[in-house]
Amino acid sequence: MNGVFPLTIRHLQIFIAVADTGTMSLAAKQLYISQPTVSQVISEMESSYGVRLFERLSRRLYITDTGKQLLKYARHIVASFEEMERGLHDASEHPILRIGATITVGSCILTGIIRRFETKSPQIQVQAYVDNTRSIVKMILESELDLALVEGVVSEEDIVVQPMIDDELVLVCGMQHPFAKKQGCIAEELQGQAFILREEGSGTRARFEGYLNAHGVEIFPKWVCHSSDSILKAVEGGQGLSVLSKLLAEPSIRSGKLHQISLSDARLTRFFSLIYHKNKFLSEPLLQLIKEIPQTAHTGS
């Protein structure tokens, strides 16, 4: 295109810094360059392509819709470039894979997946990050993670979703809870019951709330926890009912610490899914790690 100056990685790095900080001065400070240089780059990008990337209001910049679209591409282009540079200039160092998982997956199978992978590929380091589905999806979109395993529903068009592992949600209570005498129940019997729940943004909670809403049932959220271990302890201690991944609850059920009550009117099945950005280059180490996921789930180790 005549009159359009070529974008470089440096231009994109400056644009990302401005988008993240919201000001030219903070972006310049972050990148150790002058503020006029930052201002000139953004101005050239806007004038050359005939677009507005930021709105200037009260000494602060607000990214436009066009800017947001560019930002998605810029993050992945820069991340891929930096990954390439690490491979070229730091060949003597161990490569690092950044793996995310939602809390249930992190509690159940992530350790086994990483252990199996590191046994076969000891030269590769793995960094793991565990949070709820909403947070993990955000990190995938912003190229802060290479791939992740989640239990929640992911509908973003820029993310590839591959169901990998079957899972089921089960209703459980402590051995002293009144429901410990029940073998089964229907949704209406849960009306007003105290529950220990995962936080908003959790795939487990969203799946259970969908079931309750379909039956017009309201429960009392007595505890809200990010930690699976905290939920297990609270349920074992008689603080209320909970709905958990069967993979997570099974050890406590087998040991007699928890009682499972069958839901007579539903079977809450779902998948643990592999997710990654559609523009993500899947390197050979990442492909090797992906192969370990179903194998670990089937062997339980």
Secondary structure, DSSP 8 states (H G I E B T S, - for coil): -TT-----HHHHHHHHHHHHHSSHHHHHHHHTS-HHHHHHHHHHHHHHHT---EEEETTEEEE-HHHHHHHHHHHHHHHHHHHHHHHHH-TTS--EEEEEEEHHHHHHTHHHHHHHHHHH-TTSEEEEEEE-HHHHHHHHHTTS-SEEEESS----TTEEEEEEEEEEEEEEEETTSGGGG-SEE-GGGGTT-EEEEE-TT-HHHHHHHHHHHHTT---EEEEEES-HHHHHHHHHTTS-BEEEEHHHHHHHHHTTSEEEEEETT--EEEEEEEEEETT----HHHHHHHHHHHHHHHHT-
